[in-house]
Amino acid sequence: MRRHVPQVWQHASGNGPEAPAPDRVEEEMKKFLEWFNGDAEGSSVVRSAIAHLWFVSIHPFEDGNGRLARILSDILLARADKSEFRFYNISSQINKDKNHYYNILEKTQRGDGDITEWIHWYATTLSLALDEAETVVSTILNKSFFWQKAATIVMSQRQKDVLNMFLDGYEAKISSKTWTSLAKCSKDTAIRDIQDLVGKNILREDIPEAKRPSYSIIYDPENLTMFFTDVRIEEQNGSPYLLATYKGKLPVRERILPLDAERFRIPMYKPVDIIMQLSSGEHIKSGTTILICGATGTRKFLYKTPVVLDNTNLLFIFLAIKSTHTSCTLQSF
């Protein structure tokens, strides 16, 4: 794609592009404004990309041209949306990678008028901005949903403050150590806070009876997993996304924290699946612990000496699994 963009040239010092001569600025701005305020033809994303490049290349002011170019490109996107609400902002995404922005801008300005690469970069950046906006909106909605559910539960202000940090996306496991740091309290106080929230069904242990326990927030005490199928984690643009199908129809795609992706990948088995894995005749090494974790309890089997599983062992483990009344996590370590 080719588009008229004011020619730029190198400073004598070699320190980057120079704006058009002052006597050309008025004419260039007139062309730009006629196009900007004219009939919208073609893709709003392409027009937004052109507006940004065109204005910043004219460089009509001594300072603030980049900021104003981003505002103008956002205006064209807003016009196309035809909505009074906008939850995304390409400016914030550009600010996250300014070096790449300046490199592609200078390369395009020094080119032969073909701005295809610039538009491709701009569209990719806009897509990332939309993903970021979707994540922010999801975080806000999830936080609101959580506090609606927890509105009647008595908590201290310290507990609320720390929970809000995690609800806002603080990327760390909830543990007594992390809680102590965030709440600026003693470890004993942190443990009491956490155990109180576990008892109130606000938090749950990731792995019951683990040596260094970590916890997850329970957004909804009701089991909603029955409504979702084909649940999986995929990496997209360097970030983990949770993908699923809701009620067999609606696709779900939501960016999640790497820690949540890690939790999701802990293998979950139903009792019959565990029995299939622990087949008769399997050798268990000395010191192996089989930890079976369910929502209603935990069963631990420590083998101090090497054994070979027989049907009696398997039946004993199976009965222990059934007593948890839920799917279980099987870990050997």
C-alpha positions as CSV (number, residue, x, y, z in Angstrom):
1,M,0.0,0.0,0.0
2,R,1.3,3.5,-0.9
3,R,0.2,6.7,0.7
4,H,1.6,10.3,0.5
5,V,3.8,10.8,3.6
6,P,6.0,13.9,3.8
7,Q,9.6,13.1,2.9
8,V,12.1,13.2,5.7
9,W,15.8,13.4,5.6
10,Q,18.8,12.9,7.9
11,H,20.3,15.5,10.2
12,A,23.8,16.5,9.3
13,S,24.8,15.0,12.7
14,G,23.1,11.7,11.7
15,N,20.8,11.8,14.7
16,G,17.5,10.7,13.2
17,P,14.9,12.1,10.8
18,E,14.2,15.8,10.4
19,A,10.7,17.2,9.9
20,P,9.6,18.9,6.6
21,A,10.7,22.5,6.1
22,P,8.5,25.0,8.0
23,D,7.2,26.5,4.7
24,R,5.7,23.1,3.8
25,V,3.9,22.4,7.2
26,E,0.8,24.5,6.5
27,E,0.2,22.9,3.1
28,E,0.8,19.4,4.5
29,M,-1.6,20.0,7.4
30,K,-4.3,21.2,5.1
31,K,-4.0,18.0,3.0
32,F,-4.0,15.9,6.2
33,L,-7.1,17.7,7.8
34,E,-9.1,17.4,4.5
35,W,-8.4,13.7,4.5
36,F,-9.0,13.3,8.2
37,N,-12.3,15.0,8.2
38,G,-13.4,13.6,4.9
39,D,-15.6,10.6,4.1
40,A,-14.4,7.5,5.9
41,E,-13.5,5.0,3.2
42,G,-12.0,1.5,3.8
43,S,-10.9,0.0,7.1
44,S,-11.0,2.2,10.2
45,V,-7.8,0.4,11.4
46,V,-6.0,1.3,8.2
47,R,-7.2,4.9,8.4
48,S,-6.1,5.1,12.0
49,A,-2.6,3.8,11.1
50,I,-2.3,6.3,8.2
51,A,-3.4,9.2,10.4
52,H,-0.8,8.4,13.0
53,L,2.0,8.0,10.5
54,W,1.0,11.0,8.4
55,F,0.6,13.5,11.3
56,V,3.8,12.5,13.1
57,S,5.7,12.8,9.8
58,I,4.5,16.3,9.3
59,H,5.7,17.1,12.8
60,P,3.9,20.5,13.1
61,F,4.9,21.2,16.7
62,E,8.2,21.3,18.5
63,D,7.0,18.8,21.1
64,G,4.1,16.5,21.7
65,N,3.6,15.3,18.1
66,G,3.7,11.7,19.0
67,R,1.2,12.0,21.7
68,L,-1.2,14.0,19.5
69,A,-0.7,11.5,16.7
70,R,-1.8,8.7,19.0
71,I,-4.9,10.8,20.1
72,L,-5.9,11.4,16.5
73,S,-5.6,7.8,15.6
74,D,-7.7,6.9,18.6
75,I,-10.3,9.4,17.5
76,L,-10.7,7.6,14.1
77,L,-11.1,4.2,15.9
78,A,-13.7,5.7,18.3
79,R,-15.6,7.1,15.3
80,A,-15.7,3.7,13.7
81,D,-16.9,2.0,16.9
82,K,-20.0,4.3,17.1
83,S,-20.1,3.7,20.8
84,E,-19.9,6.0,23.8
85,F,-17.8,3.4,25.6
86,R,-14.2,2.5,24.7
87,F,-12.3,0.0,26.8
88,Y,-9.1,-0.1,24.8
89,N,-6.3,2.4,24.0
90,I,-3.6,1.8,21.5
91,S,-1.4,4.6,23.0
92,S,-0.8,2.6,26.2
93,Q,0.3,-0.5,24.1
94,I,2.7,1.7,22.0
95,N,4.2,3.0,25.2
96,K,5.1,-0.5,26.3
97,D,7.4,-1.0,23.3
98,K,8.6,2.5,22.3
99,N,11.9,1.3,20.8
100,H,10.1,-0.9,18.3
101,Y,7.7,1.9,17.6
102,Y,10.5,4.4,16.8
103,N,12.3,1.8,14.7
104,I,9.4,1.0,12.4
105,L,8.4,4.7,12.3
106,E,11.8,5.8,11.1
107,K,12.1,2.9,8.6
108,T,8.7,3.8,7.1
109,Q,9.5,7.5,6.9
110,R,12.8,6.8,5.1
111,G,11.1,4.3,2.7
112,D,9.8,4.5,-0.8
113,G,6.2,5.3,0.2
114,D,5.1,1.7,0.8
115,I,3.5,1.7,4.3
116,T,2.3,-1.9,4.3
117,E,4.8,-2.9,7.0
118,W,3.8,0.0,9.2
119,I,0.1,-0.9,8.9
120,H,0.8,-4.5,9.7
121,W,2.8,-3.4,12.8
122,Y,0.0,-1.0,13.8
123,A,-2.8,-3.7,13.4
124,T,-0.7,-6.2,15.5
125,T,-0.2,-3.5,18.2
126,L,-4.0,-2.8,18.1
127,S,-4.7,-6.5,18.5
128,L,-2.5,-6.6,21.6
129,A,-4.2,-3.5,23.0
130,L,-7.6,-5.2,22.6
131,D,-6.3,-8.3,24.4
132,E,-5.0,-6.1,27.2
133,A,-8.3,-4.3,27.4
134,E,-10.2,-7.6,27.5
135,T,-8.0,-8.8,30.4
136,V,-8.5,-5.6,32.3
137,V,-12.3,-5.8,31.9
138,S,-12.3,-9.4,32.9
139,T,-10.2,-8.6,36.0
140,I,-12.7,-5.9,37.0
141,L,-15.7,-8.0,36.4
142,N,-14.2,-11.0,38.2
143,K,-13.3,-8.8,41.2
144,S,-16.8,-7.3,41.2
145,F,-18.4,-10.8,41.0
146,F,-16.2,-12.0,43.9
147,W,-17.1,-9.2,46.2
148,Q,-20.8,-9.6,45.4
149,K,-20.5,-13.2,46.5
150,A,-18.5,-12.4,49.6
151,A,-20.5,-9.3,50.6
152,T,-22.0,-11.0,53.7
153,I,-18.7,-12.6,54.9
154,V,-17.0,-10.9,57.8
155,M,-13.3,-10.0,57.0
156,S,-10.8,-7.7,58.5
157,Q,-9.6,-4.7,56.5
158,R,-6.2,-6.3,56.2
159,Q,-7.7,-9.4,54.7
160,K,-9.7,-7.3,52.2
161,D,-6.7,-5.3,51.2
162,V,-4.5,-8.3,50.5
163,L,-7.3,-10.1,48.6
164,N,-7.8,-7.0,46.5
165,M,-4.1,-7.1,45.5
166,F,-4.5,-10.6,44.2
167,L,-7.8,-9.8,42.6
168,D,-6.1,-7.0,40.8
169,G,-3.6,-9.4,39.2
170,Y,-0.7,-9.5,41.7
171,E,1.4,-12.3,40.2
172,A,2.5,-14.6,43.1
173,K,1.1,-17.6,44.9
174,I,-0.9,-16.8,48.0
175,S,1.2,-18.1,50.8
176,S,2.0,-17.1,54.3
177,K,5.3,-15.6,53.1
178,T,3.6,-13.5,50.4
179,W,0.8,-12.5,52.7
180,T,3.3,-11.4,55.4
181,S,5.1,-9.2,52.8
182,L,2.0,-7.6,51.4
183,A,0.2,-7.1,54.7
184,K,3.4,-6.1,56.5
185,C,2.4,-8.3,59.4
186,S,4.0,-11.2,61.2
187,K,4.0,-14.7,59.8
188,D,1.7,-15.9,62.6
189,T,-0.8,-13.2,61.8
190,A,-0.6,-14.1,58.1
191,I,-1.3,-17.8,58.8
192,R,-4.3,-16.9,61.0
193,D,-5.7,-14.6,58.2
194,I,-5.3,-17.3,55.6
195,Q,-6.7,-20.1,57.8
196,D,-9.7,-17.9,58.7
197,L,-10.4,-17.3,54.9
198,V,-10.0,-21.1,54.2
199,G,-12.6,-21.7,56.9
200,K,-14.9,-19.2,55.3
201,N,-14.6,-20.8,51.9
202,I,-12.8,-17.8,50.5
203,L,-9.5,-19.5,49.9
204,R,-8.6,-23.2,49.3
205,E,-5.3,-25.0,49.5
206,D,-3.8,-25.8,46.1
207,I,-2.4,-29.1,47.5
208,P,-3.7,-30.1,50.9
209,E,-1.1,-31.0,53.5
210,A,1.8,-29.7,51.3
211,K,5.0,-28.8,53.1
212,R,4.8,-25.3,51.8
213,P,1.1,-24.7,51.2
214,S,-0.2,-22.2,48.7
215,Y,-3.8,-21.1,48.2
216,S,-6.2,-20.0,45.5
217,I,-9.2,-17.6,45.6
218,I,-12.6,-19.2,45.3
219,Y,-14.5,-16.9,43.0
220,D,-17.7,-18.9,43.3
221,P,-18.4,-21.8,45.8
222,E,-20.7,-23.4,43.3
223,N,-19.2,-26.0,40.9
224,L,-19.6,-24.6,37.4
225,T,-17.3,-27.0,35.6
226,M,-20.3,-29.0,34.3
227,F,-21.1,-26.1,32.0
228,F,-17.7,-26.1,30.3
229,T,-16.2,-28.5,27.8
230,D,-13.0,-28.8,25.8
231,V,-11.1,-26.8,28.5
232,R,-7.4,-26.2,27.6
233,I,-4.5,-23.8,28.0
234,E,-2.8,-22.3,24.9
235,E,0.1,-19.9,24.6
236,Q,-0.8,-16.8,22.4
237,N,1.5,-13.8,21.9
238,G,3.6,-15.1,24.8
239,S,0.7,-15.2,27.3
240,P,-1.4,-18.2,28.5
241,Y,-5.0,-18.2,27.6
242,L,-7.8,-20.4,28.9
243,L,-10.0,-21.7,26.1
244,A,-13.2,-23.6,26.5
245,T,-16.8,-24.0,25.3
246,Y,-19.7,-22.9,27.5
247,K,-22.9,-25.0,27.4
248,G,-21.7,-26.6,24.1
249,K,-22.1,-23.4,22.1
250,L,-20.3,-20.3,23.3
251,P,-16.5,-20.2,22.9
252,V,-14.6,-18.8,25.9
253,R,-11.2,-17.2,25.6
254,E,-9.6,-15.4,28.5
255,R,-6.0,-14.5,29.3
256,I,-4.9,-15.8,32.7
257,L,-1.8,-15.5,34.9
258,P,1.0,-17.9,34.3
259,L,0.5,-19.1,37.9
260,D,-3.1,-20.0,37.1
261,A,-2.0,-21.8,34.0
262,E,0.5,-23.8,36.1
263,R,-2.3,-24.7,38.6
264,F,-4.5,-25.8,35.7
265,R,-1.9,-28.1,34.3
266,I,-1.8,-30.2,37.6
267,P,-3.2,-33.5,36.3
268,M,-6.7,-34.2,37.5
269,Y,-8.0,-37.8,37.6
270,K,-11.2,-39.5,38.5
271,P,-10.9,-42.5,40.8
272,V,-11.1,-45.0,38.0
273,D,-8.3,-43.2,36.1
274,I,-6.0,-43.4,39.1
275,I,-6.6,-47.1,39.4
276,M,-5.8,-47.5,35.7
277,Q,-2.5,-45.7,36.3
278,L,-1.6,-47.7,39.5
279,S,-1.9,-51.0,37.8
280,S,-1.3,-54.3,39.6
281,G,2.4,-55.3,39.5
282,E,3.7,-51.7,39.4
283,H,6.9,-51.1,41.4
284,I,6.8,-48.4,44.1
285,K,10.2,-47.1,45.2
286,S,11.2,-46.6,48.8
287,G,10.2,-43.2,50.2
288,T,7.5,-42.6,47.6
289,T,4.4,-40.8,48.8
290,I,1.1,-41.1,46.9
291,L,-1.0,-38.1,47.8
292,I,-4.7,-38.2,46.8
293,C,-6.3,-34.8,47.2
294,G,-10.0,-34.2,47.0
295,A,-12.3,-31.4,48.0
296,T,-13.5,-33.2,51.1
297,G,-10.2,-34.7,52.3
298,T,-6.8,-36.0,51.6
299,R,-5.3,-39.5,51.8
300,K,-1.6,-40.0,52.0
301,F,0.3,-43.3,51.4
302,L,4.0,-43.4,52.4
303,Y,5.9,-46.4,51.3
304,K,9.0,-46.7,53.5
305,T,10.2,-49.8,51.7
306,P,9.9,-50.9,48.0
307,V,6.7,-52.7,47.2
308,V,4.9,-54.2,44.3
309,L,1.3,-53.1,44.1
310,D,-1.2,-56.0,44.2
311,N,-5.0,-56.0,44.1
312,T,-5.3,-55.5,47.9
313,N,-3.2,-52.3,47.7
314,L,-5.2,-51.0,44.8
315,L,-8.5,-51.7,46.5
316,F,-7.4,-49.9,49.6
317,I,-6.3,-46.9,47.6
318,F,-9.6,-46.9,45.6
319,L,-11.7,-46.9,48.8
320,A,-9.7,-43.9,50.1
321,I,-10.2,-42.1,46.8
322,K,-14.0,-42.7,46.9
323,S,-14.2,-41.2,50.4
324,T,-13.1,-37.8,49.0
325,H,-16.3,-37.7,46.9
326,T,-14.7,-35.8,44.0
327,S,-12.0,-35.8,41.3
328,C,-8.6,-36.1,42.8
329,T,-5.0,-35.0,42.2
330,L,-2.5,-37.8,42.2
331,Q,1.1,-36.8,43.0
332,S,4.1,-39.0,43.6
333,F,7.2,-37.4,45.1
